[in-house]
Structure formats: C-alpha cells, structure tokens
Amino acid sequence: MIESNSILLFVTDAPKSASFYGQLLGQEPVEASPTFAMFILPSGLALGLGSKTGVEPAPAATGGGCDLGFKVATADTVD
C-alpha cells in the first residue's frame, strides 16, 4: 500500500501563504524562502507551499493545483 506523506500547493505568494497557513495551523514552517515554505503537521504529513511561477514543469491547473507525494520503499515500487 502506498501512503501519501506530502502535499504541495502551488501559490502566488509563498511568504504570504506561509503566514496564512502558519496562523491557521498554529505553527511556523520548518523551511521557508521567498518561493517555498514547508510545514510538518502532527500526523507527519508535509504541507508544502511553492510558487507557481518558475516551476518545471509548469502547473497546468488554472484554479490552483497541487502535487501529491507518496513514500515508497524502493524505486522498483514506482516502476
């Protein structure tokens, strides 16, 4: 079974979004820069906020968008 352990939300302004989510979650990000912020929630889920400009490949979603990350034991699991 594959379990999700991260969510990356594409945002217009990472610092502003980090401030919003920081207040909502009641915690500071564990990593922050002008284009990215990462929160680790008590469940272990990582919530990332990444600038939607300058990302390769560019996000295709028009109303936002996100990436889901899955932790797997080996690269063979992905193949």
Buried (B, 14 or more C-beta within 10 A) or exposed (E): EEEEBBBBBBBEBBBEBBBEBBEEEEEEBEEBEEBBBBBBEEEEBBBBBBBBEEBEEEBEEEEEBBEEEEEEEEEEEEE
